[in-house]
Amino acid sequence: MSLALFESQVVPVRQKLYRFAYHLLGNEEDARDITQDAMMKVWQQKERMAELQNMEAWCMRIVRNLALDRLKSKKYRRSEELDKVVDIAVTHQDNPHEATARQDVMNSVHRIMRALPEKYRTIMQLRDIDGHTYQEIADILEIDLSDVKVNLHRARKSVREQLQKLQVYGV
């Protein structure tokens, strides 16, 4: 593979790789390190790229494996910092009460998602936030397509039920 091919196929997915690493590690600096390590690993294995069907899924799998290795190492301790919540833009039609209510709901959704099992969180991140197809998620996580669909359904159902409980009971 040439440098031009690398730049056209791998470099454009760098931000997705970073977001995925950040989701897995919860730390910006570690996510940048993992992303850089993944890019280097892809470049070192550039001769394999011709035989790949889905370059992005292969890169995501490399990020996942590197992040999991980091998590398993005894030196790494996952930071318990609050996840950065995407600020909801306040439009001119919104009053401060509506904007605050929406922000509270988003904070609740993120808190509920953080409490989900890792498999559910990862699949929701890849599908609902990063926009990957079911097949791409199956390739990235190396699981069956039916497992992706079932786990995504269960994750969404769990989030929905917990949000309903929160709205009805305030718990």
N, C-alpha and C positions, 0 to 999 in steps of 0.2 A: 504494500500500500504506500502511496505517495503522501507527502505532507499535505498536498491540496485535497486529496480524498479524506484524509483525517480531519482537516479543517472544515470540510463541507458536511461530513456525516457525524462526527463525534463532538466537535466543539459546540455546535448549536444546542446540544442537550445538556450542556454543563450545568445550567441553572436547575434543571429537573434533578440532576444527580445530586446537586447541593441540597435542594429541598428535601429529597428523600433521605439523605444522610443526616440532615438536621432533625428530621422527624424521628429517625431511629436513635440518634444519640442525644438530642436535646441540648446541644452545645454548639454554638456558632464556630468556634475555633476548631473543634474536632471535626465538624462537618466539612469545613474548608480543607483540612488535612486529608480526610478520607476522599474527598472529591479529587484533590490533586493526585493522591496515590492511585486512584482509579484511572485517571487520565493517563498517568505514566504506565500503568499496567496494560491498558488498552494499546498504547503505542508500542510497548515491548512485545505484544502479541499480535502485531499488525498483520502478520502473514495468515492468521486465522480468519481475518475479517472477510475474505473473499467467499468463504464457505458459510457465512452466517446469513440467516433469513431475516432476523430482526436485530439490527445493530443496537438500537436503544434498549431493548430488553436485555441484551447481553451486558451492556454497560451498567444497567440498573442492578443486574445480578452481581456484578463485580463490586459495586458500591455496597450492596446488602451484605455480601460475604465479608468485606473488609470491616464494615461497621459491626457486624456480629462478632468478628474476631476481637475488635477493640473492646466491645462490651464484656467478652469472656475473659479478657486479660485481667489479672488481679490488680494491676496498677490503675485501671480505669474506674472511676466512680461517677455514675450518672448525676449530673447536676440537678438539683431540685428547684432550680429557678422557675418562676412562673413562665409558662410558654407565652411568647409574644402573641397577642391577639391582634388580628387584623382590625385596624380601626375602621369603623363604618363611617363613610363620608356623610356629613350632615348637609342636606340640601336646603335650599331656601324655604321649601314648603314644610320641612320638618321643624317641629318645635323641640325645645330641649328635652321635654318629658318623653316624647316618642323616641328620640335618638338614644336617650339613656335606657329606656326599656329595651330597645333593640340590642344595645350593647350588653345589657344584662343577660339577654337570651343567648347571645353569641358566647359570652363568658361561660354560661351554663353548659352549652353544647361542647365547648372545648374541655371543660372540667369533666363532663361525662365521658367524652371520648378518651381522655387520659386514663380513666378508670377501667376502660375495656381491656380485655386480654390482648396481648401484643399482636396476635394474628389478626384479630378484628380491626385493631387500630391501623395496622399496616395496609390491609386491604381497603379500608375506607379512605385512607390517605391517598393511595394510588388511584382509586376510582373516582372519588368525589372531589378531591382537591386537585390532584395532578391530571386527571382526565384520561387515564389509560384505559384501553379496552380490556374486556375480561380475558381475552387470550394473552395480551401483553402481561397482565398481572400473573396469569398462570405460568408464563415463561419466566418472569422475574423471580417469583417465589418457588418455582419448580414444584407446583402442585397441579392437580387436575382442574380442568375448567369448571366442572360441577362443584368442586370444593370452593372455588372462588365465589361462585354464585350463592351457594348455601351460606358461607361465612359472611358475605356482604349483607345478605338478607337478615341474618341473625344480628349482625352489628347494628344495622339501621333500626331494626325492631327494638333492640335494647335501648338505643339512644332515644327513640320515639317514646317508649314506655316510661323511661326515667324523666323525660321532659314533661310528659303528661302528669306524672306524679308530682313533679315540682310545681306545676301550674295549679293543680287541684289542691294538693295538700301543703304546699310550701316546704316540703321536706327534701 
